[in-house]
Amino acid sequence: MATAAATSASEPEAESKAGPKADGEEDEVKAARTRRKVLSRAVAAATYKTVGPGWDQQEEGVSESDGDEYAMASSAESSPGEYEWEYDEEEEKNQLEIERLEEQLSINVYDYNCHVDLIRLLRLEGELTKVRMARQKMSEIFPLTEELWLEWLHDEISMAQDGLDREHVYDLFEKAVKDYICPNIWLEYGQYSVGGIGQKGGLEKVRSVFERALSSVGLHMTKGLALWEAYREFESAIVEAARPVAGFLSPFDREQTFDSQLEKVHSLFRRQLAIPLYDMEATFAEYEEWSEDPVPESVIQNYNKALQQLEKYKPYEEALLQAEAPRLSEYQAYIDFEMKIGDPARIQLIFERALVENCLVPDLWIRYSQYLDRQLKVKDLVLSVHNRAVRNCPWTVALWSRYLLAMERHGVDHQVISVTFEKALNAGFIQATDYVEIWQAYLDYLRRRVDFKQDSSKELEELRAAFTRALEYLKQEVEERFNESGDPSCVIMQNWARIEARLCNNMQKARELWDSIMTRGNAKYANMWLEYYNLERAHGDTQHCRKALHRAVQCTSDYPEHVCEVLLTMERTEGSLEDWDTAVQKTETRLARVNEQRMKAAEKEAALVQQEEEKAEQRKRARAEKKALKKKKKTRGPEKRGADEDDEKEWGDDEEEQPSKRRRVENSIPAAGETQNIEVAAGPAGKCATVDVEPPSKQKEKAASLKRDMPKVLHDSSKDSITVFVSNLPYSMQEPDVKLRPLFEACGEVVQIRPIFSNRGDFRGYCYVEFKEEKSALQALEMDRKSVEGRPMFVSPCVDKSKNPDFKVFRYSTSLEKHKLFISGLPFSCTKEELEEICKAHGTVKDLRLVTNRAGKPKGLAYVEYENESQASQAVMKMDGMTIKENVIKVAISNPPQRKVPEKPETRKAPGGPMLLPQTYGARGKGRTQLSLLPRALQRPSAAAPQAENGPAAAPAVAASAATEAPKMSNADFAKLFLRK
């Protein structure tokens, strides 16, 4: 659920001559002068009518022309305007949209954006009654922003015709000033009250409004000046209106009217000059010019003191003016400064200013309410702040709990507290444990109302009914929504059992509750049994204590030794010989069974470990055999021809060319500029011709020379701070340094791009990018996941993982994020724009990320970040189970499972062998079946190794397998071996 300030940032802080100049200051000054001019004329006219000789008793209020000017001035910024409809289709479309919004609000009344859209459309259609009802309904649920209030107030002012309408507008102003501290609303309130000065008690009403406005925002260093000036202009206008009349009055009456009015203006000047405000110098100069007498010395001292205070506050005010909304860190620093000084009025003001822009920050509300609870302790103020806190952040259970405590602390009626609790249950908490917490807070309140000296009372029955309802609510409502009750340890039932045992002396009910607790999966925990045992020990009898411990011995699986020890200790101090023997027998039997189970589990685990070790050894031997065979083929000498060629031709007559050999020849095509005589042909008769291949020694030399030709890419670890590592690039990328340079030069000057190539000259898909400055490297990290030739490019800091093995780069949070959603089951064809269009119907989407694999293909997963927890909670309820392109999606609050930290490899010693490390697998896990490529004839054990025709037999290699000790043989040798079979 969103709140008011989520959709609007407050206006920039007003600036004056003493502070930095804000944009549009001249317009604000002109508007202020216009308002003051109209205000003075209106007050003068009203005053003449009140005290002048030509007073017309039938006329009330200001003149028609003055009223028109005031209406124009008060509604200059946001007038309703003239609405014209050119097409019936547009009206019909608006009506359909209005019906849709009303239906949606009937389903979910906490949809903030839906309220705003409905009010806008109703206002556009001119539905005055409906728009008034829509605004009233929204204001009951949410606090409204300054813009929404001013729009509403201007509409009502334009429609006000008689005294009753004026009272209705006054009521709206009273509601508006309670939501947030808004100087502009107070200024509008004061100006509007001036229009009713001609009515009965109008003058006192105006002064009351202005005095309350000064108490609320008069200390505002940048915006308080306008209120002080408006109040002074009002009193000065009365002085000017009373001056002609003073000549007709007696000296006594003149002193009572004119002189007392002058003193009011003097008092306002003196009060304002004692407060640190921007543009104080101009105010002091105006006072000197206005006053006929010299400025008193006490006023000058207070003025100089206020100037000194202004210098202390200026750094914090300027920090706010220079920062962008919501400026939370700047406000936090300002609050800390005010808390050190300790002025309650200024502390309250800075909290209110911060909350205008950060009303969705629960911690700020908690800190503010905590200060009021502990320091000021003013009932109306405390309860008002708590009420505003839960209206702004209803999803935060801590605010509701504190609200209930504050209401109880200040003696609020029980019915009101109960209604507040019901609102909390409907607030839509994000976690199941939040409902447990709010129920505990309410049950604690009900328990404190009960007088347990009486055997039975209305409050006690209400408490028991609340406990029963809480258990049913958690089982039905909460468990159905979250698939968990939020209270696995049955804390609420434990508290109920303690109350029944200790305060109501009803152990029978307490035992029933503990039986229910144990049947809910808690019987295997020793601490639960010991909690029950302690309760029986304190309020029960020895028989039930013994019974509880005997059951604990049989059921406990986590720490049975501890339970057995407690049982034996009790029997040693209180039991008979028979009880002792029974306890010893049961504990010994139980512990023997537990030890047996543990031994079986250990043996099973050891067997699994041994099995894994054997598999690892098999894989290791297979790799060694494969490596030895590959090495033997590479080091084989030149083949002899002659008689052997005939054998090869005969063998070729009977056998087709092997596919693997065909691929081998195809992959051995020489590069341009190289010469290699290869004849691979099948004649008309299908015979395989001879293959003229260069000797392996020459091939090895060529490979070595090619390897030497490839430039070595050396990395200087001292430049890690200005270097980024770029990976997951396409292997087919030609000239990577040329293609990547324009991308990274946008971040800063690039010193060098070092792509990595294989020995054959193929690009390996990663490179190093070195910048001239460190800030450029930090900016380059923001290009992570940028698409390059259809693949997401990974950009990470350059860190030596051999020195930092635990270093991992993962730009996203792996903990619970209540404002972020995890969506699964999306169709692969769903685009980011399509999903964003669906999600933004439930709130403001700050970020949306479709999860892809390394090739950039979608995986059907997405993360959606909303502006606050309320919007995310509403989106879960609306989108979970939604069908998108025939796919049913699942939506939940983002809470990734904890990654298992890989255990460090521990050395083990093979029987009769050296210390070995346990087998570890690569990133793809355990490999598939690995086959030996040696013919079975070579794997058969033989008495003596045959003499190879192409040279002497090789000496036995120091290898683990006998197969690797086979002599080097030619193709003719392999042919003879197959023909012998």
LINVEN-V8078 format. One record per residue. N is the residue number from 0. PHI is phi as a letter, one per 20 degrees, with the letter a starting at -180 (* if undefined). Layout:
N_PHI, N_PHI
This chain:
0_*, 1_e, 2_c, 3_g, 4_f, 5_f, 6_e, 7_b, 8_e, 9_f, 10_f, 11_g, 12_f, 13_f, 14_c, 15_c, 16_f, 17_f, 18_d, 19_f, 20_e, 21_e, 22_f, 23_m, 24_f, 25_f, 26_f, 27_f, 28_f, 29_f, 30_f, 31_f, 32_f, 33_f, 34_f, 35_f, 36_f, 37_f, 38_f, 39_f, 40_f, 41_f, 42_f, 43_f, 44_f, 45_f, 46_f, 47_g, 48_f, 49_f, 50_d, 51_f, 52_f, 53_e, 54_f, 55_e, 56_f, 57_e, 58_e, 59_c, 60_n, 61_e, 62_f, 63_f, 64_f, 65_f, 66_f, 67_f, 68_f, 69_f, 70_f, 71_f, 72_f, 73_f, 74_d, 75_f, 76_f, 77_b, 78_f, 79_f, 80_n, 81_d, 82_d, 83_c, 84_d, 85_e, 86_c, 87_f, 88_f, 89_f, 90_f, 91_f, 92_f, 93_f, 94_f, 95_f, 96_f, 97_f, 98_f, 99_f, 100_f, 101_f, 102_f, 103_f, 104_f, 105_f, 106_e, 107_c, 108_f, 109_e, 110_e, 111_f, 112_f, 113_f, 114_f, 115_f, 116_f, 117_f, 118_f, 119_f, 120_f, 121_f, 122_f, 123_f, 124_e, 125_m, 126_e, 127_f, 128_f, 129_f, 130_f, 131_f, 132_f, 133_f, 134_f, 135_f, 136_f, 137_f, 138_f, 139_f, 140_e, 141_d, 142_f, 143_e, 144_f, 145_g, 146_f, 147_f, 148_f, 149_f, 150_f, 151_f, 152_f, 153_f, 154_f, 155_f, 156_f, 157_f, 158_e, 159_f, 160_c, 161_c, 162_f, 163_f, 164_f, 165_f, 166_f, 167_f, 168_f, 169_g, 170_f, 171_f, 172_f, 173_f, 174_f, 175_f, 176_f, 177_e, 178_f, 179_b, 180_e, 181_c, 182_g, 183_f, 184_f, 185_f, 186_f, 187_f, 188_f, 189_f, 190_f, 191_f, 192_f, 193_f, 194_f, 195_d, 196_f, 197_f, 198_f, 199_f, 200_m, 201_f, 202_f, 203_f, 204_f, 205_f, 206_f, 207_f, 208_f, 209_f, 210_f, 211_f, 212_f, 213_f, 214_f, 215_e, 216_c, 217_f, 218_e, 219_f, 220_f, 221_d, 222_d, 223_f, 224_g, 225_f, 226_f, 227_f, 228_f, 229_f, 230_f, 231_f, 232_f, 233_f, 234_f, 235_f, 236_f, 237_f, 238_f, 239_f, 240_f, 241_e, 242_f, 243_f, 244_f, 245_f, 246_f, 247_e, 248_d, 249_f, 250_g, 251_f, 252_f, 253_f, 254_f, 255_f, 256_d, 257_f, 258_f, 259_f, 260_f, 261_f, 262_f, 263_f, 264_f, 265_g, 266_f, 267_f, 268_g, 269_f, 270_f, 271_f, 272_f, 273_e, 274_d, 275_f, 276_c, 277_f, 278_m, 279_f, 280_f, 281_f, 282_f, 283_f, 284_f, 285_f, 286_f, 287_f, 288_f, 289_f, 290_f, 291_f, 292_d, 293_f, 294_f, 295_f, 296_f, 297_f, 298_f, 299_f, 300_f, 301_f, 302_f, 303_f, 304_f, 305_f, 306_f, 307_f, 308_f, 309_f, 310_f, 311_f, 312_e, 313_g, 314_g, 315_f, 316_f, 317_f, 318_f, 319_f, 320_f, 321_e, 322_e, 323_d, 324_f, 325_e, 326_l, 327_f, 328_f, 329_f, 330_f, 331_f, 332_f, 333_f, 334_f, 335_g, 336_f, 337_f, 338_f, 339_f, 340_f, 341_n, 342_e, 343_g, 344_f, 345_f, 346_f, 347_f, 348_f, 349_f, 350_f, 351_f, 352_f, 353_f, 354_f, 355_g, 356_e, 357_c, 358_f, 359_e, 360_d, 361_f, 362_f, 363_f, 364_f, 365_f, 366_f, 367_f, 368_f, 369_f, 370_f, 371_f, 372_f, 373_e, 374_d, 375_f, 376_l, 377_e, 378_g, 379_f, 380_f, 381_f, 382_f, 383_f, 384_f, 385_f, 386_f, 387_f, 388_f, 389_f, 390_f, 391_e, 392_c, 393_f, 394_e, 395_e, 396_f, 397_f, 398_f, 399_f, 400_f, 401_f, 402_f, 403_f, 404_f, 405_f, 406_f, 407_f, 408_f, 409_d, 410_m, 411_f, 412_g, 413_f, 414_f, 415_f, 416_f, 417_f, 418_f, 419_f, 420_f, 421_f, 422_f, 423_f, 424_f, 425_e, 426_f, 427_n, 428_f, 429_e, 430_c, 431_f, 432_f, 433_f, 434_f, 435_f, 436_f, 437_f, 438_f, 439_f, 440_f, 441_f, 442_f, 443_f, 444_f, 445_f, 446_f, 447_f, 448_e, 449_e, 450_e, 451_f, 452_f, 453_e, 454_f, 455_b, 456_b, 457_f, 458_f, 459_f, 460_f, 461_f, 462_f, 463_f, 464_f, 465_f, 466_f, 467_f, 468_f, 469_f, 470_f, 471_f, 472_f, 473_f, 474_f, 475_e, 476_f, 477_f, 478_f, 479_f, 480_e, 481_d, 482_m, 483_a, 484_e, 485_n, 486_c, 487_f, 488_e, 489_l, 490_f, 491_f, 492_f, 493_f, 494_f, 495_f, 496_f, 497_f, 498_f, 499_f, 500_f, 501_e, 502_d, 503_d, 504_l, 505_d, 506_f, 507_f, 508_f, 509_f, 510_f, 511_f, 512_f, 513_f, 514_f, 515_f, 516_f, 517_f, 518_f, 519_e, 520_n, 521_d, 522_f, 523_e, 524_d, 525_f, 526_f, 527_f, 528_f, 529_f, 530_f, 531_f, 532_f, 533_f, 534_f, 535_f, 536_f, 537_e, 538_c, 539_d, 540_c, 541_f, 542_f, 543_f, 544_f, 545_f, 546_f, 547_f, 548_f, 549_f, 550_f, 551_f, 552_f, 553_f, 554_d, 555_f, 556_c, 557_e, 558_c, 559_f, 560_f, 561_f, 562_f, 563_f, 564_f, 565_f, 566_f, 567_f, 568_f, 569_f, 570_f, 571_f, 572_e, 573_c, 574_e, 575_e, 576_f, 577_f, 578_f, 579_f, 580_f, 581_f, 582_f, 583_f, 584_f, 585_f, 586_f, 587_f, 588_f, 589_f, 590_f, 591_f, 592_f, 593_f, 594_f, 595_f, 596_f, 597_f, 598_f, 599_f, 600_f, 601_f, 602_f, 603_f, 604_f, 605_f, 606_f, 607_f, 608_f, 609_f, 610_f, 611_f, 612_f, 613_f, 614_f, 615_f, 616_f, 617_f, 618_f, 619_f, 620_f, 621_f, 622_f, 623_f, 624_f, 625_f, 626_f, 627_f, 628_f, 629_f, 630_f, 631_f, 632_f, 633_f, 634_e, 635_f, 636_f, 637_f, 638_f, 639_e, 640_d, 641_o, 642_f, 643_f, 644_f, 645_f, 646_f, 647_f, 648_f, 649_f, 650_f, 651_f, 652_f, 653_e, 654_d, 655_f, 656_f, 657_f, 658_g, 659_f, 660_f, 661_f, 662_f, 663_f, 664_f, 665_f, 666_f, 667_d, 668_f, 669_f, 670_f, 671_f, 672_n, 673_e, 674_d, 675_b, 676_e, 677_c, 678_d, 679_c, 680_b, 681_d, 682_f, 683_g, 684_e, 685_n, 686_e, 687_e, 688_f, 689_f, 690_d, 691_e, 692_d, 693_f, 694_g, 695_g, 696_f, 697_f, 698_f, 699_f, 700_f, 701_f, 702_f, 703_f, 704_f, 705_f, 706_f, 707_f, 708_f, 709_f, 710_f, 711_f, 712_e, 713_e, 714_d, 715_e, 716_f, 717_f, 718_d, 719_f, 720_f, 721_d, 722_c, 723_c, 724_d, 725_d, 726_c, 727_m, 728_e, 729_f, 730_f, 731_e, 732_f, 733_e, 734_l, 735_g, 736_f, 737_f, 738_f, 739_e, 740_f, 741_f, 742_f, 743_e, 744_f, 745_f, 746_e, 747_q, 748_f, 749_e, 750_e, 751_a, 752_d, 753_d, 754_f, 755_d, 756_d, 757_e, 758_f, 759_e, 760_n, 761_e, 762_f, 763_e, 764_n, 765_b, 766_a, 767_d, 768_d, 769_d, 770_d, 771_e, 772_c, 773_f, 774_f, 775_f, 776_f, 777_f, 778_f, 779_f, 780_f, 781_f, 782_e, 783_g, 784_m, 785_f, 786_f, 787_c, 788_l, 789_n, 790_c, 791_f, 792_e, 793_e, 794_c, 795_c, 796_f, 797_e, 798_c, 799_f, 800_f, 801_f, 802_e, 803_c, 804_f, 805_e, 806_f, 807_b, 808_d, 809_b, 810_f, 811_d, 812_f, 813_d, 814_d, 815_f, 816_c, 817_f, 818_e, 819_c, 820_d, 821_d, 822_d, 823_c, 824_n, 825_f, 826_f, 827_f, 828_e, 829_f, 830_e, 831_f, 832_f, 833_f, 834_f, 835_f, 836_f, 837_f, 838_f, 839_f, 840_f, 841_d, 842_q, 843_e, 844_e, 845_e, 846_b, 847_b, 848_c, 849_e, 850_f, 851_c, 852_e, 853_f, 854_e, 855_n, 856_e, 857_f, 858_d, 859_n, 860_c, 861_b, 862_d, 863_c, 864_d, 865_e, 866_f, 867_b, 868_f, 869_f, 870_f, 871_f, 872_f, 873_f, 874_f, 875_f, 876_f, 877_e, 878_e, 879_f, 880_n, 881_f, 882_d, 883_c, 884_l, 885_m, 886_d, 887_e, 888_e, 889_d, 890_c, 891_b, 892_f, 893_f, 894_b, 895_f, 896_f, 897_f, 898_f, 899_f, 900_f, 901_f, 902_f, 903_f, 904_f, 905_d, 906_f, 907_c, 908_d, 909_f, 910_g, 911_m, 912_c, 913_f, 914_f, 915_c, 916_e, 917_f, 918_f, 919_d, 920_d, 921_f, 922_f, 923_e, 924_n, 925_f, 926_f, 927_f, 928_f, 929_d, 930_d, 931_f, 932_e, 933_f, 934_f, 935_f, 936_f, 937_f, 938_e, 939_f, 940_f, 941_c, 942_f, 943_c, 944_f, 945_f, 946_f, 947_f, 948_f, 949_e, 950_q, 951_f, 952_f, 953_f, 954_f, 955_g, 956_e, 957_e, 958_c, 959_f, 960_d, 961_f, 962_f, 963_f, 964_e, 965_f, 966_f, 967_f, 968_c, 969_e, 970_f, 971_f, 972_f, 973_f, 974_f, 975_f, 976_f, 977_f, 978_f, 979_f, 980_f
